[in-house]
Amino acid sequence: MSAKRTKAPADSTSTVSIRLMRKDYTVDEAIRDNKKLAEQAATTGRLFHEQTGGSHPGWLGFINAFVVGDPLKLQNQSCSAVLFLDVTTGKKSKRTFAFAFGAAHLSLQANAFERNFGLKVALNSVARANLKNVDVATLDATSFQKRVQASRKSDLGGFGIDVERDLFRLAGGVPTDTDFANSLAGRDALTLNARISPATIADKCRKALQLFEAQDYKKDYAFIDQITPVREVDITEALDDLIYNEVQLLLADQPSDLHLTIPEVIDPEQSHEIGFFGVGFRSGSKRAYGELTIEDYIHELKNGRPAELTSIQDIKASHEIRVVIDGQGQRPNRRKVYDCMVFETMHKGSTYVLFAGDWYCVDNNFYRSVEADFQKILSNKPLVAKTKALNERELIKELDADPDLLLLDQVKVSPASATGANIEPCDFLSRDKAFIHLKDGHGSDPISHLWNQGVVSAESFVRDATFRNEMRTKALKRQRETKKKGFENVLPDGRQKKPTTSEYRIVYGIMRHAYKSSKKLGLPFFSKVSLRSATQRLELMGYTVEVHLIEKQHA
């Protein structure tokens, strides 16, 4: 007697999640080893499923404390399934698609599937005016992630995307072809809400593959190719091996352009003295350093047990910087050294950047464009070519001796619309109308915070008469205190409505250690990206922008 077969359902509106498997992976390789999925015979493709046993929810004990009589016996149960389908896409070609249900996506090996499959299908099928939701990550000193949802179909311009710095992580909306789907959204997986059945699923897959391979998205969304996070495990492992090799070069006193930089702001109320901890470092009382540099990191390793460092995993898992007080590391105030590493390299013809603990692939044309714009504003004659100053405070003291520079550091001015905002106009005002902003590029704050300080001050100066007048009053007071002369001619006296911004320069001065390999001064790539955005805003206001790199000697 044959088993009773459930009748195949007619087309009905369903929501399904689809992934496209990479050509160099098999179904068996696409399933995580640590998941015990049972395979079920299927009419086509391969079907796996899992039924978890019952387990008490974590909150049951709390609830039972209020129960009168016998305690509640509640249990959680879940089930999941994943269907792999081979779909013919041409005369002699086929691709494998995976349909995950329940929590089955947790059983899949992410590296086995095409990155950005769902995102590219979405952007190739949803017009920019029909978007409904986007997820973006803003690349800055700290990466910010946000989701923006519209109550109805909206244009890309309404989502406030910065195409220079925002990574599209997910996009969704209403496709132009509503026969394909009523709505869809995608990142690596594609989520379809559509009329679908076993009889039509192969056609949906073929259409999705066609959209994935299309180039239509470049009309409105070309910026998504500028910077892409690297999520393929084989590529990240190869890139991480390069980092380990760079550390070995430094330990052997060979040059390397591997640098360390703080990926996030350190609480100003905390101590800025830091030390190094982990495999290969000396135990016991730690030496404290006032800044974070690759040279001090390597020095501490050399004085420890560097032979214990056997792979990049030792660095990623155990190496930390911690605030040090009386020789002891403070565990609450710690960061992974790997998250502070900055490195740029070419690998198999593509440009990769390690930043804040993640690898990014940067489009070569975009990389060259950012570098070209940086070179345009890089001064060949910095304020100071080299300095013996160990930090920003010492540099300010050094520059204060220049009679053509008026110190405005720690002078606070508030715009009329933001009483109490206490904006610092600049660190120095020059006699030739430059607002000079300084930063120790290896200090406790990320470099990119300096760009925003310059923009905020410049906007307030051009837009707000109250800000300008208060700034002039405090500048003249500082001039009298320092016995310097002539700065009353630099700032507007209030008789004109607005300053002529083309007469002023915004100067960013950054102290940096030279790269060991190239022997040149430079900035991390993503600092240049955020600088380009700030420069564009300043130039739109009429200012000239300059970057002055000041070589900082080692302590």
C-alpha positions in Angstrom: 0.0 0.0 0.0 1.5 3.3 -1.0 1.9 6.2 1.4 -0.6 8.9 1.1 0.9 12.0 -0.5 -0.2 15.5 0.4 -1.6 17.3 -2.6 0.7 20.0 -3.8 -0.7 23.4 -2.9 -1.8 25.9 -5.6 -0.1 29.2 -5.8 -0.7 31.2 -2.6 1.0 34.2 -1.1 3.8 33.2 1.1 7.0 34.6 2.5 10.1 32.6 1.7 13.9 33.1 2.3 16.2 32.2 -0.5 20.0 31.9 -0.7 22.2 31.2 -3.7 24.9 28.7 -3.1 28.4 29.4 -4.4 29.5 27.3 -7.3 32.6 25.9 -5.4 30.5 24.5 -2.5 28.5 21.3 -2.2 25.3 20.9 -0.2 27.1 18.8 2.4 29.7 21.6 2.8 27.0 24.2 3.2 25.6 22.7 6.4 27.4 23.4 9.6 29.0 20.3 11.2 27.7 21.1 14.7 24.1 21.0 13.6 22.3 17.6 13.5 19.9 18.0 10.7 18.2 14.8 9.5 17.8 14.3 5.8 14.4 13.4 4.4 13.8 11.8 1.0 12.4 14.4 -1.4 10.8 14.3 -4.9 13.5 16.8 -6.0 16.5 18.4 -4.4 17.7 17.6 -0.8 15.6 18.3 2.3 16.9 18.5 5.8 14.9 19.1 9.0 15.2 19.3 12.7 12.7 19.0 15.6 14.1 20.2 18.9 13.1 18.6 22.1 11.2 20.5 24.8 13.1 22.8 27.2 11.9 25.0 30.0 12.1 28.7 29.2 14.6 30.7 31.2 11.9 32.9 32.8 9.8 29.9 34.1 11.3 29.9 37.6 10.5 33.6 38.0 6.9 33.1 36.9 6.4 30.0 39.1 7.3 32.1 42.1 3.9 33.8 41.7 1.9 30.6 40.9 -0.6 29.3 43.5 -0.6 25.5 43.6 1.4 23.2 41.3 4.1 25.0 39.3 3.6 25.6 35.6 5.2 23.0 33.3 5.9 25.1 30.2 8.2 24.0 27.4 9.7 25.6 24.3 9.8 23.6 21.1 10.9 24.6 17.7 11.4 23.0 14.3 13.3 24.0 11.2 13.9 22.8 7.6 16.1 23.7 4.7 15.5 22.7 1.1 18.3 22.7 -1.5 17.1 22.8 -5.1 19.2 22.5 -8.2 17.7 24.8 -10.8 18.6 24.6 -14.5 19.7 28.1 -15.7 20.9 27.3 -19.2 21.5 24.4 -21.6 24.3 22.9 -19.5 24.3 24.9 -16.3 22.5 24.9 -13.0 22.7 26.6 -9.7 21.7 25.5 -6.2 19.3 27.5 -4.1 18.6 27.0 -0.4 15.2 27.7 1.2 15.5 28.1 4.9 12.5 27.8 7.2 12.3 28.4 11.0 15.8 28.7 12.5 17.4 26.6 9.7 19.5 29.5 8.6 21.6 29.0 11.8 22.5 25.5 10.4 24.0 26.9 7.2 27.6 27.8 6.6 27.5 31.5 5.6 30.6 31.2 3.6 28.9 28.7 1.2 26.5 31.3 -0.2 26.8 34.3 -2.5 27.4 37.5 -0.5 24.9 40.3 -1.2 22.7 38.0 -3.3 19.5 39.3 -1.7 20.7 42.9 -1.7 21.6 42.9 -5.4 18.3 41.3 -6.3 16.4 43.9 -4.3 18.3 46.9 -5.8 18.0 45.5 -9.4 14.3 45.1 -9.0 13.2 48.0 -6.7 13.3 51.4 -8.3 14.8 54.1 -6.1 11.4 55.7 -5.6 9.9 52.4 -4.3 12.1 51.7 -1.3 10.5 51.0 2.0 13.3 50.1 4.3 17.1 50.2 4.4 19.7 49.0 6.9 23.1 50.9 6.7 26.3 50.9 8.6 28.2 54.2 8.8 32.0 53.8 8.7 33.6 56.1 11.1 35.9 55.8 14.1 33.0 53.7 15.5 30.7 51.9 13.1 27.1 53.0 13.6 24.3 50.7 12.3 20.8 52.0 11.7 17.5 50.9 10.1 15.3 53.4 8.4 11.8 52.5 7.5 9.3 54.5 5.5 5.5 54.2 6.1 5.0 54.1 2.3 7.2 53.7 -0.8 9.8 56.5 -0.7 12.7 57.8 -2.8 16.3 56.9 -1.9 17.0 60.6 -1.2 14.5 60.6 1.7 16.5 58.0 3.7 19.4 60.3 4.5 22.1 58.1 3.0 25.6 59.3 2.8 26.8 57.5 -0.3 30.5 58.1 0.7 30.4 56.5 4.1 27.2 54.4 4.4 27.3 50.7 3.6 24.0 49.3 2.4 23.4 46.1 4.5 19.8 45.5 3.5 17.3 47.0 1.2 13.6 46.3 0.7 10.6 47.7 -1.2 8.1 47.0 -3.9 9.6 45.6 -7.2 8.8 46.9 -10.6 7.7 43.4 -11.6 4.9 42.6 -9.1 4.5 39.2 -10.8 7.8 38.3 -9.3 6.9 39.5 -5.8 4.5 41.7 -4.0 7.4 43.0 -1.9 11.0 41.8 -1.2 14.0 42.6 0.9 17.5 41.3 0.9 21.0 41.1 2.2 22.8 37.8 1.7 19.4 36.1 1.7 16.4 37.2 -0.4 13.1 37.4 1.4 10.2 37.3 -1.0 6.5 37.9 -0.3 4.9 36.4 -3.4 2.5 34.0 -5.0 4.5 30.8 -5.0 4.1 27.0 -5.1 6.4 24.0 -5.7 5.4 24.1 -9.4 6.6 27.8 -9.8 9.5 27.9 -7.4 12.1 27.1 -10.1 10.9 30.0 -12.2 11.3 32.3 -9.1 14.8 31.1 -8.7 15.7 31.7 -12.3 14.3 35.2 -12.1 16.2 35.9 -8.9 19.4 34.7 -10.5 18.8 36.9 -13.5 18.3 39.9 -11.2 21.4 39.1 -9.2 23.6 39.1 -12.3 22.0 42.3 -13.7 23.7 45.6 -13.6 20.6 47.8 -13.4 21.4 48.8 -9.8 24.4 50.8 -11.0 22.0 53.5 -12.3 20.9 54.5 -8.8 22.9 52.4 -6.4 26.4 52.1 -7.9 27.9 53.3 -4.5 27.2 49.9 -2.9 30.3 48.6 -4.9 32.6 51.2 -3.4 33.1 49.5 -0.1 31.9 46.0 0.8 32.4 44.1 4.0 34.4 40.8 3.5 32.4 37.9 4.9 33.9 35.0 3.0 35.9 33.0 5.6 38.5 31.9 3.1 39.4 35.5 2.2 39.4 36.8 5.7 41.6 33.9 6.8 44.1 34.8 4.0 44.0 38.5 4.9 44.5 37.7 8.6 47.5 35.6 7.8 49.0 38.7 6.2 48.5 40.6 9.5 50.3 37.8 11.4 53.2 38.0 8.9 53.4 41.7 9.4 53.7 41.3 13.1 56.5 38.7 12.5 58.3 41.2 10.3 58.2 43.8 13.0 59.5 41.4 15.6 62.4 40.7 13.2 63.0 44.5 12.9 61.8 44.6 9.4 59.6 47.5 8.1 55.8 47.2 8.0 52.9 49.6 7.4 50.8 47.9 10.1 49.5 50.6 12.5 47.5 50.8 15.6 44.8 53.4 16.2 42.0 53.9 18.8 38.7 52.7 17.1 36.5 54.6 19.6 36.6 57.5 22.0 38.1 56.9 25.4 36.2 58.4 28.2 38.0 61.6 29.1 37.5 60.9 32.8 39.5 57.7 32.5 43.2 57.4 32.6 44.8 57.4 29.2 47.8 55.3 30.3 47.5 51.9 28.6 49.4 48.6 28.6 49.4 45.3 26.6 48.1 42.0 27.8 47.8 38.5 26.3 49.7 35.5 25.0 53.5 36.3 24.7 53.5 39.4 26.9 55.2 39.5 30.3 53.1 38.9 33.3 53.2 41.0 36.5 53.4 44.7 36.7 52.8 46.4 33.4 54.5 49.4 31.8 52.0 52.1 31.0 52.1 54.1 27.7 50.6 57.5 27.0 49.6 56.6 23.4 48.9 53.6 21.3 51.6 52.7 18.8 52.6 49.6 16.9 56.2 50.2 18.0 55.3 50.0 21.7 53.2 46.9 21.1 56.1 45.1 19.4 58.6 46.3 22.1 56.4 44.7 24.8 56.2 41.5 22.8 60.0 41.4 22.3 60.5 41.8 26.0 58.0 39.0 26.7 57.7 35.6 25.2 57.1 36.2 21.5 57.7 32.5 20.6 54.3 31.8 22.3 52.6 33.7 19.5 51.8 31.0 17.0 49.0 32.4 14.8 46.7 35.3 14.2 44.2 33.6 16.5 46.4 34.2 19.5 46.3 37.9 18.7 42.6 38.0 18.0 41.6 36.0 21.0 43.9 37.2 23.7 45.8 40.4 22.9 44.2 43.4 24.6 45.0 47.0 25.6 43.8 48.0 29.0 44.0 51.1 31.1 46.8 50.7 33.5 46.8 52.1 37.1 49.8 51.3 39.3 51.0 48.7 36.9 47.7 46.8 36.9 45.4 46.5 34.0 41.8 47.5 34.5 39.6 44.8 32.9 36.5 47.0 32.5 38.6 49.4 30.4 40.0 47.2 27.7 39.9 46.8 23.9 41.2 44.1 21.6 44.4 44.9 19.9 43.1 43.4 16.7 40.2 46.0 16.7 42.9 48.7 16.8 44.9 47.4 13.9 44.8 49.4 10.6 46.3 47.9 7.5 45.8 48.4 3.7 46.9 45.8 1.2 46.4 44.4 -2.3 45.2 40.8 -2.5 44.6 39.1 -5.8 44.1 42.4 -7.6 41.7 43.9 -5.0 42.3 46.5 -2.3 41.5 45.5 1.2 41.4 47.6 4.4 41.4 46.3 8.0 39.6 48.8 10.1 38.0 48.6 13.6 38.2 44.8 13.6 36.7 44.1 10.2 38.0 43.7 6.7 36.6 45.7 3.8 37.1 45.3 0.0 37.5 48.7 -1.5 36.7 49.3 -5.2 40.1 50.2 -6.8 38.6 53.3 -8.6 37.0 54.5 -5.4 40.3 54.0 -3.6 42.2 56.0 -6.2 39.6 58.8 -6.2 39.7 59.2 -2.4 43.5 59.2 -2.5 43.6 61.8 -5.3 41.2 64.1 -3.3 43.4 63.7 -0.2 46.5 64.7 -2.1 44.8 67.9 -3.4 44.4 69.2 0.1 47.6 67.8 1.6 50.0 70.7 2.3 53.6 70.4 1.1 54.6 72.9 3.8 53.1 71.8 7.1 52.9 74.1 10.1 55.8 72.1 11.5 57.6 69.5 9.5 58.7 67.5 12.6 58.0 68.0 16.3 59.6 66.7 19.5 56.2 67.2 21.2 54.9 63.9 22.6 51.3 64.9 22.5 48.8 67.6 21.4 49.3 69.7 24.5 53.1 69.9 24.0 52.5 70.8 20.3 50.2 73.6 21.2 52.8 74.9 23.6 55.4 74.8 20.8 53.2 76.6 18.3 52.1 79.3 20.8 55.6 80.8 20.5 54.8 81.8 16.9 53.8 85.5 16.9 51.6 84.9 13.8 49.4 82.4 15.7 46.8 83.3 18.3 46.0 80.5 20.8 42.3 79.9 21.1 42.5 76.4 22.6 39.9 76.0 25.3 38.1 79.2 24.3 34.4 78.3 24.2 31.8 80.1 22.1 28.1 79.4 21.8 25.9 80.1 18.7 22.7 82.1 19.3 20.6 79.0 18.5 22.5 76.8 20.9 23.2 78.6 24.2 25.7 76.6 26.3 26.9 74.6 23.3 30.5 75.7 24.1 32.0 75.2 20.6 35.8 75.6 20.4 36.4 77.8 17.3 39.9 76.4 16.7 43.1 75.7 18.4 44.9 78.6 16.7 43.9 81.6 14.6 46.5 82.6 12.1 47.3 86.2 11.0 46.6 85.0 7.4 43.0 83.9 8.3 43.4 80.2 9.0 41.4 78.3 11.6 43.8 75.7 12.7 42.6 72.5 14.4 45.1 70.1 15.9 45.0 66.4 16.7 47.5 63.8 18.0 46.9 61.1 15.5 48.0 58.4 17.9 46.2 59.9 20.9 43.1 58.8 22.7 40.5 60.1 20.2 39.9 58.9 16.6 41.3 61.2 13.9 37.9 61.6 12.2 36.5 63.5 15.2 38.7 66.4 14.2 37.0 66.8 10.8 33.6 67.3 12.5 35.0 69.9 14.9 36.2 71.9 12.0 32.9 71.7 10.1 30.8 72.7 13.2 33.0 75.7 13.9 33.1 76.8 10.3 29.3 76.6 9.9 28.8 78.6 13.1 31.2 81.2 12.0 29.5 81.8 8.6 25.9 81.5 9.7 25.7 83.0 13.2 26.5 86.7 14.0 26.3 86.0 17.7 29.0 83.3 17.4 31.2 85.6 15.3 30.9 88.5 17.7 31.6 86.4 20.8 34.5 84.8 19.1 36.0 88.2 18.2 35.6 89.5 21.7 37.3 86.5 23.2 40.0 86.5 20.6 40.9 90.1 21.3 40.9 89.4 25.0 43.4 86.5 24.4 45.4 88.8 22.2 45.8 91.3 25.0 46.7 88.5 27.5 49.5 87.2 25.2 50.7 90.6 24.1 50.3 89.7 20.4 49.1 92.2 17.8 47.2 92.5 14.6 44.5 89.8 15.0 41.7 92.5 15.2 42.0 92.6 11.4 41.4 88.9 11.0 37.9 88.6 12.3 34.8 90.6 11.2 33.9 93.5 13.5 30.2 93.1 13.1 29.6 95.8 10.5 29.3 93.3 7.7 26.5 90.8 7.5 28.6 87.7 6.8 32.3 87.0 6.4 33.7 86.3 3.0 34.5 82.6 3.5 36.8 82.5 0.5 39.3 84.6 2.5 39.6 81.9 5.2 41.3 78.5 5.4 40.3 75.5 7.5 43.6 73.8 8.5 43.7 70.3 10.0 47.1 69.6 11.7 47.6 65.9 12.6 50.6 64.5 14.4 51.6 61.1 13.0 54.4 58.6 13.2 55.8 57.8 9.7 55.1 54.4 8.3 58.1 52.1 8.7 57.9 50.6 5.2 57.3 53.7 3.1 58.9 56.1 5.5 56.1 58.5 4.7 53.4 60.1 6.8 49.8 59.1 6.1 46.3 58.6 7.4 44.1 55.5 7.5 41.9 55.1 4.4 38.6 55.5 6.3 39.9 58.7 7.9 40.4 60.0 4.4 36.9 59.0 3.4 35.3 60.9 6.3 37.7 63.8 5.6 36.5 64.0 2.0 32.9 64.3 3.2 33.9 67.1 5.6 36.0 68.8 2.9 33.1 68.8 0.5 30.8 70.5 3.1 33.5 73.1 3.9 34.2 73.9 0.2 30.5 74.3 -0.5 30.6 77.1 2.2 33.5 78.7 0.3 36.4 77.8 2.6 39.7 76.4 1.4 40.7 73.2 3.2 44.3 72.0 4.0 45.7 69.0 5.8 49.1 69.3 7.5 50.8 66.1 8.5 53.3 66.7 11.3 55.9 64.0 11.9 55.9 62.8 15.4 59.0 61.3 17.0 58.9 58.3 19.2 59.2 58.8 22.9 
